[in-house]
Amino acid sequence: MEQVTLPEVLTLEETSAYLRLPTQTVVHQAMLGNIPGRKIQDDWRFLKVAIDDWLRSKSGRAVLLQQVGTLADDDT
């Protein structure tokens, strides 16, 4: 079986395939802040490590706080 290596920064299509979700779902959830990603002009980009952390976490908020590194101790 051939092993596929994904880049560190994923496109919308790569993230959709990785999560096995429709691209519309990934965009919608990213716009809501539920999936960590960035819109750069008209294109979405996702850090694979952030997606992996998000999948492992109980809360998408926890991943975002961890990635930013600020307000991590703030429960509000």
C-alpha positions, 0 to 999 in steps of 0.5 A: 500500500502506498503511503500518502504524505500531506503537506504541513499546510493543507488546502480546502480540498486536502482538508476536506479529504483528510476529514472526509467531509464535504468542502462546504461543511469544512468552509462553514465550520471554519467560518464559525470558528469550529475548525481551525483555519485561515482565509487568505484572500479567496483561499482557505488554508489549514495547518495539519497539526492544528487539525490533528489537535482539534480532532483530539480535543474535546473543544475547538476553543481549546485548540484555538487558545493553544495555537494562539497561546494567549488567554489560555488561563482565562475561563471566559 
